């Protein structure tokens, strides 16, 4: 019987959960306050706050060898210190296939600025 939690599944799960946490913690400062709501802090007070600490992934996840959509082996540690967009997709997923042209445009636009994109 095959083990369910393979290194690839562990790494993929951690990546997805990290992305969920990152996007769930985003907030918008452009909301107009209502009469009973407190107003936003002045810009200088917001800028003086310490930046949020960066999240680091466990070494086991960073060193797990995965296969890119092209079939080539990759490790997340190869991209350490870079901005990385990881796209988890499947050939049977219609929305996944429809988003591919947009991801190609994004890659072309941001590649020169050091943004890396990989598909798993």
N, C-alpha and C positions, 0 to 999 in steps of 0.2 A: 504494500500500500504506500502511495506517495505521500510525503509530508505536505500539508497545506501551506504552512508558513515557510516558503522558500526565501532566500535572500532577495530575489527580485520582488516578490510580493511584499516583503517587509519594507524595502526601500520605496516601492511605489506607494504603499500605505502611508509611510512617514511623509513623503513629498506631498501627497494629497492633503493630509491632515494639516501640514504646515501651511499650505496655500489657503486652506479654509480658515485657519486661525488668522493669517495675515489679512485676508480680505474681509473677514468678519469684524476685525478690529478697526477697519477704516471708518472714519467719520467725516462728515462734511461740515465746514465752517461757513457755508454760504446760505444757511437757513435763516430766514428772517424771523427774529424773535417776536413772540406774541406779547400782549400787554402784561401777562402774568409771568412770563419766562424771564430768567435773568439774561442780561446782555453778555456778549462775548467779552473776554478779557482784552485789554488793549494789545496791539500788535507787539509792542516791546516786551510785555509780560509773557506772551506766548513764545517769543523767540529766545527768552532767557532760560526757558525750561531745558533741562538736560535731555538729550536725544534718547529715544528708547534703545535699550541694548539690542544688539543683533542676536538672532537665534542661531545656534550652531547645531548641526546634526551630529548624531553619534558617529564615531569612527567606523563602526560596522556598516553603517549606511553609506558613508562617504567612500568606503573602499569596496563595497559590493560591486561586482562586475555585472553590468547590464548589457542588453543588446539594443542598439538604436534601431529605428525603423529601417534604416539602410542595411541592418544586419551586422554592422561593425560593433565591436565591444567598446564600452565606455565605462568610466567611473565618475561619480560626481566630484571626487577629489581632483580630477583633471581640470575642473572649472573653478577651483577654490579661488576666492577673491574677485570673481567676475559676476556680473549680473547674468542670471541664467533663467530662461523660460523653458520649462519642461512641459511638453504637450503629451498627455496620455490619450491615445486614440485607438480605434479599431477599424478595420476595413469595412465591417458590417454596420458601422455607426454613420448614418446619413449626415447628422449635424457635424460630426467630426470631419467628414469628407468635404462638406460645404465650407468649413472654416479654413481649410488648407490654403486657398488663394490669398486670404487676408493675412495669414501667418507668413506666407512667402513675402508679401508686401512689407510687413513689419520687419522681417529679417533684413530685407534689402535696405530699408530706411535706417535701422539702428545698428547694423553690423559694423559700420565705420566707427561707431561710438563705443564699441567693445561689448555689445549685448550678444550673448550666445543663445542659440535655440536648439533644442534637441527633441526628437519625437521618439516616444517609447510605445 
